[in-house]
Amino acid sequence: MSSHRPSICVYCGSRSGRRPAYAEAARETGRILAANGWRLVYGAGDVGLMGEVARSAQAAGAETFGVIPTHLLSREVGKRDLSTFVVTETMHERKKVMFMNADAVVVLPGGAGSLDEFFEVLTWRQLGLHEKPILLLNTEGYWTPLSGLIDHIVDEGFADASLKRFIGIADTVQVMESMLRNRFG
């Protein structure tokens, strides 16, 4: 058995969204990462859901690995007190460094950036470039329309039905934790 502690890449909004449940789920995600000894890998911001996850993970004792491009240091308030703080030149490098340093991907509510990150890792999985779990945290049904879009893409013949199997959908943080534990013990 390996002594490697899993690293969970969390993609989420640099805003908090309209529902208080989103921020609470982000805080709860940080706590469960720490409770399981998993490292948080994320976008190094201290704003929105990103900040909620990171502060919660840190407060509970988790190792944190943040990656931020130079041009977002002030906009996303680069959180420099992380266990590891990496500054990249571009968004593409940021995504690559985050993904390469993670064993699984969890997507909390977010906007275009979170969707970009999700679709990139989903496409890589579809192409056989990795076998890392990809989980959507469907807080209060946030990702239900995305799930419907994936069904539509498959139904219309633009992807094989296997695409759906590459995505785990968790309606609560507890379900997400259980899915990750099943993978990492």
C-alpha positions in Angstrom: 0.0 0.0 0.0 1.4 3.4 -1.0 1.9 6.1 1.6 0.9 8.7 -1.1 -1.8 11.0 0.2 -4.3 11.8 -2.5 -4.5 15.3 -3.9 -8.0 16.6 -4.9 -8.1 19.4 -7.4 -11.1 21.6 -6.7 -12.5 23.8 -9.5 -15.0 26.4 -8.3 -16.1 30.0 -8.6 -14.0 33.1 -7.8 -17.4 34.5 -6.8 -19.7 33.1 -4.1 -22.9 32.9 -6.1 -26.3 33.8 -4.9 -27.1 30.9 -2.6 -25.5 30.6 0.9 -25.5 26.8 0.3 -22.7 27.2 -2.2 -20.3 28.8 0.3 -21.3 26.3 3.0 -20.6 23.4 0.6 -17.2 25.0 -0.2 -16.3 25.2 3.5 -17.5 21.7 4.1 -15.4 20.5 1.2 -12.3 22.0 2.7 -13.1 20.3 6.0 -13.6 16.9 4.5 -10.3 17.2 2.6 -8.5 17.8 5.8 -10.4 15.1 7.8 -9.4 12.5 5.2 -5.7 13.7 4.9 -6.2 14.8 1.3 -4.3 17.8 -0.1 -6.3 20.6 -1.7 -5.1 21.6 -5.2 -6.9 24.7 -6.4 -6.5 28.1 -8.2 -4.8 29.9 -5.3 -7.4 32.6 -5.0 -8.7 34.0 -1.7 -12.0 35.2 -3.1 -15.4 33.5 -3.7 -15.8 29.8 -3.3 -12.0 29.4 -3.9 -11.3 31.3 -0.8 -13.9 29.5 1.2 -12.5 26.1 0.3 -8.9 27.1 1.0 -9.5 28.9 4.3 -11.6 26.0 5.6 -9.1 23.4 4.5 -6.3 25.4 6.1 -8.2 25.9 9.4 -8.8 22.1 9.6 -5.1 21.3 8.9 -5.1 20.3 5.3 -2.1 20.7 3.0 -2.9 23.3 0.3 -1.4 23.6 -3.2 -2.4 26.8 -5.0 -1.6 27.7 -8.6 -2.3 31.2 -10.0 -1.3 33.0 -13.2 0.5 36.3 -12.8 -2.4 38.3 -14.3 -4.8 37.1 -11.7 -2.7 37.7 -8.6 -4.5 40.9 -7.7 -8.0 40.1 -9.2 -8.3 36.8 -7.3 -6.2 38.0 -4.4 -3.4 35.4 -4.5 -3.4 33.4 -1.2 0.3 33.4 -0.4 0.0 31.5 2.9 -0.7 28.2 1.3 1.6 25.1 1.8 2.6 25.5 -1.8 2.0 28.6 -3.9 2.9 28.5 -7.6 2.7 31.4 -10.0 2.4 30.6 -13.7 2.6 32.8 -16.8 -0.7 31.7 -18.4 -4.1 30.2 -17.6 -3.1 27.2 -19.6 -0.1 26.5 -17.5 -2.2 27.0 -14.3 -4.7 24.3 -15.5 -1.9 22.0 -16.4 0.0 22.3 -13.1 -3.2 21.9 -11.1 -4.2 18.8 -13.0 -0.8 17.2 -13.0 -0.6 17.6 -9.2 -4.0 16.0 -8.5 -5.4 12.5 -8.3 -9.1 13.5 -8.7 -11.1 16.5 -9.8 -14.1 18.0 -7.9 -16.1 20.8 -9.5 -18.1 23.0 -7.2 -20.5 25.7 -8.5 -18.7 28.2 -10.7 -18.8 30.1 -13.9 -17.1 30.0 -17.3 -13.7 29.3 -15.9 -15.0 26.3 -13.9 -16.7 25.0 -17.0 -13.6 25.4 -19.1 -11.6 23.4 -16.5 -14.3 20.8 -16.3 -14.6 20.3 -20.1 -10.8 20.2 -20.5 -10.3 17.3 -18.0 -13.5 15.6 -19.3 -12.1 15.8 -22.9 -8.8 14.4 -21.8 -10.6 11.5 -20.1 -12.6 10.9 -23.2 -9.4 10.7 -25.2 -7.9 8.2 -22.8 -5.2 10.7 -21.4 -6.1 10.0 -17.8 -8.4 7.9 -15.5 -8.8 10.4 -12.7 -12.2 10.7 -11.2 -14.2 13.8 -12.2 -17.0 14.7 -9.7 -19.6 17.4 -9.9 -20.7 18.7 -6.6 -24.4 19.4 -7.5 -25.2 21.7 -4.6 -28.9 22.5 -4.7 -29.0 21.2 -8.3 -26.5 23.7 -9.6 -25.0 21.3 -12.2 -28.3 19.6 -13.2 -28.5 21.7 -16.4 -25.0 20.6 -17.3 -25.8 17.0 -16.7 -28.8 17.5 -19.1 -26.5 19.0 -21.7 -24.1 16.0 -21.4 -27.2 13.7 -21.9 -28.2 15.8 -25.0 -24.7 15.6 -26.5 -24.8 11.8 -26.2 -28.4 11.5 -27.4 -27.6 13.6 -30.4 -24.7 11.4 -31.4 -21.8 13.8 -30.7 -20.3 11.6 -28.0 -20.4 7.9 -26.9 -22.5 7.0 -23.9 -19.3 6.2 -22.1 -18.9 10.0 -21.7 -21.5 9.9 -18.9 -19.5 7.3 -17.0 -16.6 9.6 -16.7 -18.5 12.0 -14.5 -19.7 11.4 -11.0 -22.5 13.5 -9.7 -22.7 14.1 -5.9 -25.7 16.0 -4.6 -24.0 16.6 -1.2 -20.5 16.9 0.2 -21.0 13.7 2.1 -21.8 11.8 -1.1 -18.7 13.4 -2.7 -16.6 12.3 0.2 -17.9 8.8 0.0 -17.2 8.6 -3.7 -13.6 9.8 -3.1 -13.1 7.4 -0.2 -14.3 4.5 -2.4 -11.5 5.5 -4.8 -8.7 6.3 -2.4 -9.7 4.4 0.8 
